[in-house]
Amino acid sequence: MADTRIHAAGTGAILFDAGLGVQPEDNWFDPDHWHATGKLADRARGGRGSVVFIDTPAGQCALRHYHRGGMVAPILGDRYMWNGRERTRGFAEFRLLAELRALELPVPEPVAARYLRGGVHYTADLITRRIQHTRTLAECLHSGRLDAKLAARVGALIAGFHAAHVDHADLNAHNVLVAAEGLWLVDFDRGRIRRNRGDWQLGNLRRLRRSLLKLGACDHDEARLDRDIWTPLMRAYESATSS
C-alpha cells in the first residue's frame, strides 16, 4: 500500500502519496494554473467527469473534478453532502486505487486527492498518474477497432476484477482504456471491494452492454452486438472466471 500523508489546504485537506518527493498544493487542482504555466496537456473526451491531463513536478497526471450525475446534477452540480473526511469522493477513490494496485490490478496510480468544504457541502478532486498511449474502448468503437478479439480481452479484464471482488460502479466504454501492452479500468468513483455474493457482477456487465449500444455499437442492432461483440466478451469472461 502507498505511504500517504494528509495536510490542510484552505477550507479542506489534501491526501497524497508521500513517495512523490514533492508536496501537492491547492494549485495542483486548478486547471487554470496548469494552463497559465503551459503545462495543461489536453482534456479527456467522453464520460461525465471533468478530466484534464497535466504535467506536474511528479510527472504527467490526470486531474479529475467530481461532478454529480442523474437528476440532482442540475441542482447540486459538483457539491456533495459532507459525511466525514474519509468518505469524500476523492479520498475514498484514492484509498481504493491504492488497494487495487496492491492487488496488482491494472488501475491508475493515485497521486493526490483534495476536498474543499463549505458548510454542509464539499467539492472534490483526484489526481492520478496518466496512463500513456491509450484509447478508450469508446474511441476504439468509433474508429472501427472494437472486434471480437478486443471484446474477448475486455471480458478477461472484467473477470480479473470480479475475481478480486471489485465492483466498478460505472463500468462503461469510456472507462476501459486500451493500450498495446494491456487494458486498464479507470474512474472508480463509488467503486468498492465487496465481500458478499450477489448480482452486482451482472449489473457491471449490463451497464457496459448498455453503454456500447448507446454509443452505436453495431448500429444499435442488439442481435449483431450479441453475435459480434458480446458473445466473444462473455465467453472470455466465463472462461477466465471458471479457470
C-alpha positions as CSV (number, residue, x, y, z in Angstrom):
1,M,0.0,0.0,0.0
2,A,1.1,3.6,-0.7
3,D,2.6,5.6,2.1
4,T,0.3,8.6,2.5
5,R,0.2,11.9,4.1
6,I,-2.6,14.5,4.7
7,H,-2.1,18.2,5.1
8,A,-4.6,21.1,5.5
9,A,-5.3,23.2,2.4
10,G,-7.6,26.2,2.6
11,T,-11.0,25.0,3.7
12,G,-10.1,21.4,3.1
13,A,-7.3,18.9,3.0
14,I,-5.0,17.1,0.6
15,L,-4.2,13.4,0.7
16,F,-1.1,12.5,-1.2
17,D,1.5,9.8,-1.8
18,A,4.4,10.5,0.5
19,G,6.8,8.9,-2.1
20,L,6.3,11.7,-4.6
21,G,9.2,13.7,-3.4
22,V,7.1,16.9,-3.5
23,Q,4.0,18.0,-1.6
24,P,1.0,18.8,-3.8
25,E,-0.6,22.2,-3.1
26,D,-4.0,23.7,-3.9
27,N,-2.9,25.0,-7.3
28,W,-2.3,21.4,-8.4
29,F,-6.1,21.0,-8.5
30,D,-6.7,24.2,-10.6
31,P,-6.7,23.6,-14.4
32,D,-6.2,27.4,-14.9
33,H,-2.9,27.1,-13.0
34,W,-1.6,24.5,-15.4
35,H,-2.9,26.4,-18.4
36,A,-1.1,29.6,-17.3
37,T,2.2,27.7,-16.8
38,G,1.9,26.0,-20.2
39,K,1.6,22.5,-18.5
40,L,-2.0,21.7,-19.4
41,A,-1.6,18.9,-22.0
42,D,-5.1,18.3,-23.1
43,R,-8.6,17.2,-22.0
44,A,-10.1,13.8,-21.9
45,R,-13.0,13.0,-24.2
46,G,-16.3,11.3,-23.1
47,G,-17.6,10.4,-19.7
48,R,-19.3,12.6,-17.1
49,G,-16.3,13.8,-15.1
50,S,-14.1,16.8,-15.9
51,V,-10.7,15.4,-16.7
52,V,-7.6,17.3,-17.8
53,F,-4.1,16.0,-18.3
54,I,-1.3,18.0,-16.6
55,D,2.5,18.0,-16.5
56,T,3.2,18.1,-12.7
57,P,6.6,18.1,-10.8
58,A,5.7,14.4,-10.1
59,G,5.2,13.6,-13.8
60,Q,2.3,13.5,-16.2
61,C,-1.0,13.1,-14.5
62,A,-4.8,13.2,-14.9
63,L,-6.8,15.7,-12.9
64,R,-10.5,15.0,-12.3
65,H,-13.0,17.2,-10.7
66,Y,-16.0,15.3,-9.4
67,H,-19.4,16.2,-10.8
68,R,-22.8,14.7,-9.9
69,G,-24.8,12.8,-12.4
70,G,-28.5,12.0,-12.7
71,M,-31.5,14.1,-11.6
72,V,-29.6,16.0,-8.9
73,A,-26.9,17.2,-11.3
74,P,-28.7,20.5,-12.3
75,I,-29.3,21.3,-8.6
76,L,-26.1,20.4,-6.9
77,G,-23.6,20.3,-9.8
78,D,-20.2,19.5,-8.2
79,R,-21.4,19.7,-4.5
80,Y,-21.7,16.6,-2.2
81,M,-23.0,16.3,1.3
82,W,-20.3,16.3,4.0
83,N,-20.1,13.0,5.9
84,G,-16.6,12.9,7.1
85,R,-13.1,13.3,5.6
86,E,-12.5,9.7,4.6
87,R,-15.9,9.5,2.9
88,T,-15.2,12.3,0.5
89,R,-15.2,11.1,-3.1
90,G,-11.6,11.8,-3.8
91,F,-10.2,10.4,-0.5
92,A,-12.3,7.2,-0.9
93,E,-11.2,6.6,-4.5
94,F,-7.6,7.3,-3.7
95,R,-7.7,4.7,-0.9
96,L,-9.5,2.2,-3.2
97,L,-7.0,2.7,-6.1
98,A,-4.1,2.1,-3.7
99,E,-5.7,-1.1,-2.5
100,L,-6.3,-2.3,-6.1
101,R,-2.7,-1.6,-7.1
102,A,-1.6,-3.6,-4.1
103,L,-3.6,-6.5,-5.6
104,E,-1.7,-5.8,-8.9
105,L,-4.9,-4.9,-10.8
106,P,-4.5,-2.6,-13.8
107,V,-5.7,0.7,-12.4
108,P,-4.2,4.2,-12.4
109,E,-1.7,5.1,-9.6
110,P,-3.2,7.6,-7.1
111,V,-1.1,10.7,-6.7
112,A,-3.3,13.2,-4.6
113,A,-6.9,13.9,-3.6
114,R,-8.4,17.0,-2.2
115,Y,-11.7,18.2,-0.8
116,L,-12.8,21.8,-0.1
117,R,-15.6,22.1,2.5
118,G,-18.3,24.8,2.5
119,G,-20.8,24.3,5.3
120,V,-22.7,21.0,4.8
121,H,-21.3,20.5,1.3
122,Y,-17.9,19.9,-0.2
123,T,-16.2,19.6,-3.6
124,A,-13.6,17.0,-4.5
125,D,-10.7,16.4,-7.0
126,L,-8.4,13.5,-7.7
127,I,-5.0,13.3,-9.4
128,T,-3.7,10.0,-10.8
129,R,-0.8,9.1,-13.0
130,R,-1.6,9.4,-16.6
131,I,-1.6,6.0,-18.5
132,Q,0.2,6.8,-21.7
133,H,-0.6,5.8,-25.3
134,T,-4.1,4.6,-24.7
135,R,-7.5,4.8,-26.3
136,T,-10.8,4.4,-24.6
137,L,-13.0,1.5,-25.6
138,A,-15.5,4.1,-26.9
139,E,-12.8,5.5,-29.2
140,C,-12.0,2.0,-30.4
141,L,-15.6,1.5,-31.2
142,H,-15.9,4.8,-33.1
143,S,-12.8,4.0,-35.1
144,G,-13.9,0.5,-36.0
145,R,-11.3,-1.2,-33.9
146,L,-13.7,-3.0,-31.5
147,D,-13.8,-6.5,-32.8
148,A,-14.3,-10.0,-31.3
149,K,-10.6,-10.2,-30.3
150,L,-10.7,-6.9,-28.4
151,A,-14.0,-7.8,-26.9
152,A,-12.5,-11.0,-25.5
153,R,-9.7,-9.1,-24.0
154,V,-12.3,-6.8,-22.3
155,G,-14.2,-9.8,-21.0
156,A,-11.0,-11.3,-19.4
157,L,-10.1,-7.9,-17.9
158,I,-13.5,-7.6,-16.2
159,A,-13.3,-11.2,-15.0
160,G,-10.0,-10.4,-13.2
161,F,-11.6,-7.6,-11.3
162,H,-14.6,-9.6,-10.4
163,A,-12.4,-12.5,-9.2
164,A,-10.9,-9.9,-6.7
165,H,-14.5,-8.9,-5.7
166,V,-14.1,-5.4,-7.2
167,D,-17.4,-3.7,-8.1
168,H,-16.9,-0.9,-10.6
169,A,-19.9,1.4,-10.1
170,D,-19.8,2.9,-13.6
171,L,-18.4,0.3,-16.0
172,N,-18.8,1.9,-19.4
173,A,-16.9,2.1,-22.7
174,H,-15.3,5.4,-21.6
175,N,-13.7,3.8,-18.5
176,V,-11.9,1.0,-20.3
177,L,-8.5,2.0,-21.6
178,V,-6.8,0.1,-24.4
179,A,-3.1,0.0,-24.9
180,A,-0.8,-2.2,-26.9
181,E,0.5,-3.8,-23.8
182,G,-2.8,-4.3,-22.0
183,L,-6.1,-3.0,-20.8
184,W,-6.9,-0.8,-17.8
185,L,-10.0,0.3,-15.8
186,V,-10.3,3.9,-14.7
187,D,-12.8,6.0,-12.7
188,F,-13.6,4.1,-9.6
189,D,-15.8,6.8,-8.0
190,R,-18.2,4.9,-5.7
191,G,-16.4,1.6,-6.5
192,R,-15.8,-0.9,-3.7
193,I,-14.5,-4.3,-2.9
194,R,-17.4,-6.4,-2.0
195,R,-17.2,-9.3,0.5
196,N,-20.7,-10.7,-0.2
197,R,-22.2,-12.6,-3.1
198,G,-24.9,-11.0,-5.2
199,D,-25.8,-9.9,-8.7
200,W,-23.5,-6.9,-8.7
201,Q,-21.3,-8.6,-11.3
202,L,-24.2,-8.9,-13.7
203,G,-25.0,-5.2,-13.0
204,N,-21.5,-4.2,-14.1
205,L,-21.8,-6.2,-17.3
206,R,-25.2,-4.9,-18.2
207,R,-24.1,-1.4,-17.7
208,L,-21.2,-1.9,-20.1
209,R,-23.5,-3.5,-22.7
210,R,-25.9,-0.6,-22.4
211,S,-23.0,1.8,-22.9
212,L,-21.9,0.1,-26.1
213,L,-25.4,0.2,-27.5
214,K,-25.9,3.8,-26.6
215,L,-22.6,4.7,-28.4
216,G,-23.8,3.0,-31.5
217,A,-22.1,-0.4,-31.5
218,C,-23.3,-2.5,-34.4
219,D,-25.5,0.4,-35.5
220,H,-27.6,-0.1,-32.3
221,D,-28.5,-3.6,-33.6
222,E,-28.7,-5.8,-30.5
223,A,-28.6,-9.0,-32.4
224,R,-25.4,-8.0,-34.2
225,L,-24.0,-6.7,-30.9
226,D,-24.6,-10.1,-29.2
227,R,-23.1,-12.0,-32.1
228,D,-20.1,-9.9,-33.0
229,I,-19.0,-8.4,-29.6
230,W,-21.0,-9.5,-26.6
231,T,-20.7,-13.3,-27.1
232,P,-16.9,-13.2,-27.5
233,L,-16.7,-10.9,-24.5
234,M,-18.8,-13.2,-22.3
235,R,-17.1,-16.3,-23.4
236,A,-13.7,-14.9,-22.4
237,Y,-15.3,-13.6,-19.1
238,E,-16.8,-17.0,-18.3
239,S,-13.6,-18.8,-19.3
240,A,-11.4,-16.6,-17.1
241,T,-13.9,-16.8,-14.2
242,S,-14.0,-20.6,-14.2
243,S,-10.3,-21.1,-14.5
